[in-house]
Amino acid sequence: MRDICKLSAVLFALIIINGCRKSDDLASGLNASSLDLATNATPPNIILILADDIGYEIPTYTGGQSYSTPNLDYIAAHGVQFTEAHTAPLCSPSRTMLMTGKYNFRNYTTWGTLDTSNHMIANMLKKKGYATCMAGKWQFDGGDASIKAFGFEKYLVTNPFNVDVADDGALKFYKDPQIYEKGAYWPDSKTKGKYGDDLIRDYMFNFIDSNAGKKPFFIYWATNLVHEPFCPTPDDPQFATWNSDKKKSPGDSVYFPSMVAYEDKLIGQLLTKLQDDKITGRTLILWLGDNGTTADIHSRWNGQIIGGAKSSSTEEGTHVPMLAYMPGRIQTHATDTSLVSLVDFINTIGDAAGTTIPKNYGTMDGISFYNQLFGDYSVVRPWIFCHFVGAGKNETNPLYLRRWMQDHTYKQYDSVPNPGYSKKFYNIVADPLEDHPIANNQMTPQEKQISKQFLNNMKSLH
């Protein structure tokens, strides 16, 4: 499949996605499948799960050897595992691409903030008649007004407003969490001794109960796990006495494996919930990570030690695990090696729901991978593009700007003010850490053509 999906310079010249096509062009109506979800009388329920700071090396099913992920492994064995999903190096830019279907140069301005003139997946599905729920880390600022403006009717969230996450104690995700609902934070008495992701899970399950069998629902479940601060979960004996006001320290990474296991446990609980409610076959689950693993973490993967590379634009910082699951409807135990970008999800979810992206959403950048769920690879993404401006004070400094385009083998950085990246070209299979850029006089004729085509493609993405 990798060889099939690799595109020669000639193919790149034929398939140019210049980022200027409108949503009705990109929300493609691909070849119908005999198992087409959208042709059923009732559109499917859709649960989009975004795990925080889980890189490709973490799950066992990808080759991870340091952690226990039996439920993710089960989904991989009974659904579709995507081996080439790519994100931005940090969560806020990634989430903006995921939920709006646009590259960051179009609508990303400030860390943890998104202007409500934009539209999200929930806006599209609410218009289609879906019940909508936001469960977990919001990280788009604006609280109640913003969450509702982006199409979510029900919500229980952490991080409802933009705060300085560098300030220890500014956010509490886990024990004694800061939980926000109906325009206000829950009182401390309601969250004392509780675990944030448990409360969010329970809220989501109640939402499922209230809608199952009545109308299709969409849930965006953005787990806090496994983001820092590293701390014990309810399955650890240390949880009962853990001080949630404790300043984070490097030694706390001892709890990282338990946090990975708890993320996996929550996924297993969701699978059980859907089975108990007898809606497993009517619910499409999409699960993925938002960026690479925290840099303090080192994990064994396929016999190698892989360092977490969150914030890095290398493969370790942007290559994430991704799964799709809907037993009896989509492929089982399938491995999809075609490229997937975060901007593709709104198109794919629209196709699954039997709707299109409204024209007033403006210029969209996604390509649906919907038919790939059924084994149809007649249309695949030819390359991944990312526009990344860093975080915090770096966001206004052009020296921190990184723009690149890649396929399965090669990666080309754009001409940017940042001297560490400008116009550099890599073979990311042979050099995944990007230690050895290929000079122009060392490129093969094919590599020169690919580099030139990537640079030309990126000129239109401004």
N, C-alpha and C positions, 0 to 999 in steps of 0.2 A: 504493500500500500504506500509506503514511504517513497518508493521509486516512482510509483504512479503519480503521486501528488507533487513530486519535485517538478518545477516548471523551468523549462529552458528559457533562454533569452527571447526566443521567438514567441513562446507562449505568453511571456510577460508583455510583449508588445501587443498581443492580441487581446489579453484580458487586463485591462487597465481600470482599476477602480479608483477614480480620482477624488472621491470624497464629496463630490458636488451633486451626485444623483439624489433625487428626492426619495422620501420614504416609500412611496407607492412603487418605485422601481426596485428598491432593495428588499421590500417585504415580499419575497418572490413566491409565486404560486408554482411550486415545483411539481414534478410528476406525482400523480396521486398514488398512494399505496392502498392495498386492500385492507390495511389496518389503519387507515388515515383517521387520526383522532378527531379532526375537525368535522368529519362527515357524520359523526354520530349525533343522535337527537340532542343529547346534552353534552356540551363541551366538557373537557376533563378538568378536574381540580388540578391546580399547579402549585407546587411548593418549591420555591427557590431558596436554597440553603447556602449561605456564605460563611465559611469558617475563617477565623481570623488568624493570620500568620502561620498557616500550614503549607509548607513547601512541598514540592513533588516527592522529596525523599522520605516523608513521614509515614504514609500509610503502608501497611504490609503488602497490599496487593500490587504496589508499584515496584516492590523490591526492598522496601524498608525493613530493617532488622532490629530496630531499637525499641519499638513500641507495639502495643496490642490494639489492633483495629478490626476485630472479627466482623462487625456489622458493615463497615465500609467494604471489607473483603467480600461479604455476602452480596452486597449490591453490585460490586464489580463482576461477580460470578453469575449474576442473574440479570444484568443490565448491560449498559454500554460504558466502557471506560475510555475516556479521551486522553490520549497520551501527549497531545501537543496544544494544551490550553495555556494562554499567556496573558499576563496582567501588567499593570504598572508596578514599579518597585515598592510603592507604599499604598496604604489602604484608602485614604481619602480620594486620591485620583482614580484608583481602581473602581471604587464604588460609584463615582460619578459616571464613568464609562459604562459600567454594568447596568445601571438603572435608567440611563437616558439614551444609550445607543449612540453616543457622540464622542469623538476624540476630544481630549482635554483642551485643545486650543480653541474649541468652539464655545465651551461654557464653563470651564473650570477657572475660578478666580482666586479663591482663598481656601486654605486648609479647613476642612470641616464645615464648609458653607456651600449652599447651592441656592441661587436665586430662583424664586418661585415662578418666574416667567418660563422656566423649563417644564418639561413633562417627563413622567416616569412610566414604567411598565404598569403600575397600578392605575394610572389615569386611563390608559388604553383599555385595560380589562374591566375597570368599573363601568366605562361607557358600553362595554359589551354585555354588561349585566352580572358581572362577577361580584361576589362579596369579597372585600379586601382587608387584609390584616398585616400590620407591621409588628414583628416580634423580635426584639433584640436591640443591637447597637444601631442607633439612627445615624448620627454623625453627618447630618446635613444642616444643622442649626435650625432655628425658628420654632422649635417646640410644636405645640398643638397646631398652630396656624399653618406651619410648613408641612407637617405630616398630612394634614387633611387636604391642603392644596395639591399635594402630590398623589392624591387619590386613595389614601388609606382611610377606611371608615372606622376601623378598630385598631388600637395599638397598645402595646406595653413595651416601653423602651428604656434603654440606658443611653447616656450621651445625647440628650435631646437638644442641647445648646452647645455652641462652640466654646470650649474651654481650653486652657493651657494644659495639655496632657503631660507636659514635662514637669508640672508641679505635682509631686507625690501627694496623694490624698485628694487631688482635684476631682477624681472620678473613682467610684467604687463599683466594680463589676461583680464581684464574687461574694464573699461573706459580708453580711450587713450592707447589701447593695443599695445604690441610689436608683430607685425605680420611678418612672414617670408615666402617668396615665391621665387622660381627661384634663389636660392642662395643668397638672400639679404633681409634685413629688409625693410619693407615699410617705407617711410619717415613719420615723425611725422605729417606733414600736411595732410596726407592721413588717419590718424587714429584719429586725434584730435576730441574729443567729441563723438567718435564712441564706440560701445560696441563689445568686441572681439568675443563673441559667435554669435553675429548677423552677423559679417563679415564672420565668418567660415561657418555659415548656408547658407549664400548667395552663397558662393563659391561652396559649396557642391550641392546646388540646380542647379547651372549653369552646374556643371559636370553631374548631372542627365539628364538635358535637352540635353546636347551634346552627350549622349550615349543611351538614351532611344530609343528602337526600332532598334538600330544598332548592338550592341553587349552587352553581359551581363557585368555588372559592379560589382565591389566590393569596398565598402567604409568602411574604419575604421574611425569612428567618435568618437573621444575621447574628450568629452566636458570638458571645464575648470570648469564648474559648477559641484559641489558646493564647490570647494576647497577654502581655505582662499586665500587672505584677504576677509572677509565678507564686502560687500559694496552694495549700491543700484543698482538695475537693471533699464533699461529704463522705466519700469512700475512704478517706485517709483518717487514721486515728487522731492526727494532729489538728483536724478541723475544729473540734469542739473548743479547744483552748487558743486557737489562732487569733491574734490581735489584728483586726482588719485595718487598723490605723498604722500598722508597722511600715516603716520605710522599706522599700524594696532593696534587696542586696543580692550580689552574684550567687551566693550559696542557695538562694531560693530556687534556682533552676533544678534542684533535686526533685521538685514537684512537677516538672514539665511532663514526664511520662504519664503521671496520673491524670494531668489535664487532658492530654491526648486521649487517654482511655475514657475519660468522662465525656468528651465530645463524641466519641464513638458510641458510648452507652446511650446518649441522648438520641442518636440516630436510630439505634435499635429500638428504643422506646417508641419512636415515631412509627417505625415499621409495624410494631405490635398494635399501636393505636389504630392504624389504618386497617389492619386485619380484623381487629375487634369490631370496627365500625363497618366492615365489609365494603370498603371503598378502595382497597389496594389497586384493583384493576382499573379504577376510574381516576387515579391520581398520578400525575407525572411529577417525579422528584428530580430536580437538578441540584447537584451538590458540587461545590468547588472551593478552593482557597482564594483569598484576596491578594496575596503576594507571597514572597518567600518567607522562610522561617527566621525568627529573631536571631541576630548575629551571634548572640552568646551561646547558642545551642549547636552542638555537634552530634551528628547521628550517623549510624551505620546504614549504608544503602548499597545493596549488591556487592558487598565485600569491601566497599570504600568508606572512608570517613568524609562526610559532607558537612561543611560548615554552613550555618544559616546565613543568608545573604540579603535579608530584608533591607531595602533602600538602595541596593545595587541593581544596575540594569543588566547584569550578567544573567545567564540562564538560571543560576541558583536563586536569583532575586525575583525572577518574573515567570518562571515555569512552575505551574501549579497542577495539583491533581484535580480531576473533574470526572463526575459520574452522572449517568442518566438511568432512571429506573421506572418501569411501569410494566409489571409482569403480564404476559399475555397480549401485550400491545406493541412494544418495541423490541428491538433485538435483545437476545439473551447471550451473555458471556461473549460479547463482541468487543473488539479492540479497534478504536477509531484513531488512526494516526494523522488525520488531516488537521490543519491548523484551525484553531478557534480563538477568537478575540472576545474580550468582554463586551464590545459594542454589538456582538452578534445575538445577544440573548433576547433583546426586545423583539427582534424580527422573528426569532425562533419561537418564542412564547406566543407571539401574535399568530403565527401559523398554526400552532397547536390548538389555540383557542378559536380558530376560524375567523380571525379578524385581521385588519390591516392597520398600519400606523397612520393616524390621521395626518392629512397634508399640512395642517397648521403646526405640526411639530417641527417643520423646517427640514434642513439638510440632515440626513442620517448617514451613518457610516457602516452599518452592520450588513452581514450576509447571513441569511438563515441557514442553520445546520439541521433544520427540522427533518428533512428527508434522510439525512444520515442516520437518524434514529432507527430507520427501517432498512438500512443497508444500501441506500441509493446515494452514490458518490458522483453523480453526473455533474453536480455543481459544488465546488469546494473553494474555500478561501485560498487565493494564491500567495498571500503574504500577510504578515502581522505588522502593523504600524503603531508606534507609541510616541506621544508628546508628553514629556515629563519635566516638571519645573521644580521638583524638590519639595521642601516643606518649610514652614515658618518664614524667617527672614530671607531664606534663600529663594522664595517664590518670586521676589521682585528683582533678583539679581540675574541678569542674562548669562552670567558665567556658570550658573548651575543648570541651565537648560540642556536637556538631552532629548534628541529626536532620532529615532532609528526605524529601519524597516528590515525585516528578516523573513527567510523561509525556513525550511528544515535544516539547511546546511550553512547558509551565509547570512551575515548581518552587516548592514551598512548604516553608519551614523550620518546624519545630515550635516550640512555646513552650518554650524552654530558658533556663537562666541566662545563657548567652552573649549579651551585648547586640549583638554584631555579626551575629547570625543569627536571633534570636528572632522568629518569625512573619513573616519577610520573604518576599515573593512576587515571582517574576521570570518574565518571558518569556525563556526561555533560547535561543530562536531569534534574537530581535532583540538580546538582551543576554547572550551566552554568558559574558562575564567577570563578570557579576553586578555591574555598576557602578551600575545604576539600579533599585532595588526599586520596585515599583508600589504606591503608597499606596492604601488602601482606597477613598478618595474619587475615585481615578482609574481604578478597575477597571470593566470592562463588567459587566453583570449575569451573563453567562456566567462571567467570570473570578471574580467573587465566589462563585458557586456552586461552582466547581472548588476555590478556596481553602478554602472551608468544608468541602467533602467531604474534601479531603486532611487537614485538621486533625482532623476527626472520625475518619478512618481511623487516624491516628497515635495517637489516644488509647488505642486498644486494643492498641497495640504497645509494651508496657512490661513 
